[in-house]
Amino acid sequence: MTKSNNRFIPDKPFRNYDQQILLLKSRGLIIKNENLAKHQLKTYSYYDLINGNLDKLMASRHPDHFNDGVTMNNLVQIRIIEDRIKSVFLQQILMIERTFKSTLSYYISEHYGVDSNPGGYLSKSNYSSTRSRIVTRTMKTLRNICDGNVGNKIQGAPIKYYRKNHNHIPPWILVDELTLGETIYWFRGINGSGKKSISAEMLHLPSSLSTAQQLEVFQTTIDIIREFRNLFAHNSVLSHMSSRRELNILLLGDPITNANLVSDLENNAANSHNLVACFLSILVLSNDYDQLGIFLAEFEQTISVLDGDSQKFIIEDIFHFPLFLITHGKVFAEKLVLT
């Protein structure tokens, strides 16, 4: 941003569609049909098409210039595949979130009861004494939700009905009002044996893992899908997505079922928190095998519309996802059904 004679001059000025097309052409992008290009810019926006997955498409940056042969249609194709992958992954993450909430609320109800009043399941004495700050903050949040003290947030019909017609709000009603992040905080406040029990129920990994390893994998994978859930929902660029939590890929080896989930997969820093980590987290957290099969089939179908060269370039080079991992995932899912 600069100013000239006290007049604001934006360093990224507005450009109409014709000006955007001229700029793209000046940077070497091939545009054969300007009317179609204008329609594409109206549909996806310049920013979504151009400022996303550019690293593998550019011969130089600052000044920007595309590689020879890159077309406007290439950018649109990448965007369509990216949107579809986000949608497929997000749908499966929502399924896992539902299962996690059900598993957690069942455990709370079974061990701490269903009374949401003082002295009931929201009492701090029920939870870990070593996580007092998390417990105090989480119980305050949960009590506010039970009482309807949620500001402008709209609550669902079930919790309103229970508040009006019953003398308590049971955990399975309360949990549906929580974000995935809030649900994870509730889980973190549970004592060690409770966390191990829930993680064992949620995870689908070989019994050779110790309970401590199971808990480590669960806490990491549930955090990873939470981060990616937010990234998908906020339309972040797929090739740039990464989670702060890092997955220990070596713990996902499966000597019991020989499912070869992570064989041939490079155990590097990128794969521990990129789309690969999200994919692996989804696999080990999905307990509805029919739904998991649908997820894998839809992911594979999304990629199948591309020819072989485009699959490698878009999926592997741009999105950093090895194609063989889909086959590994299918074998892993099939063998888990049989064990």
Buried (B, 14 or more C-beta within 10 A) or exposed (E): EEEEEEEEEEEEEEEEBEEBBBBBBEBBBBBEEBEEBBEBBEEBEBEBBBEBBBEBBBEEEEEBBBEEEBBBBBBBBBBEBBBBBBEBBBBBBEBBBEBBBEBBBBBBBEBBBBBBEEEBBBBBEBBBEEBEEBBEEBBEBBBEBBEEEBEEEEEEEBBEEBBEEEEBBBBBBBBBBBEBEBBBBBBBBBBEEBBBBBBBBBBBBBEEBEBEBBBBBBBBBBBBBBBBBBBBEEEBEBBEBBBEBBBEBEBBBBEEBEBBBBEEBEEEEEBBBBBBBBBBBBBBBBBBEEBBBBBBEBBBEBBEEBEEEBBBBBBEBBBBBBEEBBEBBBBBBBBBEEE
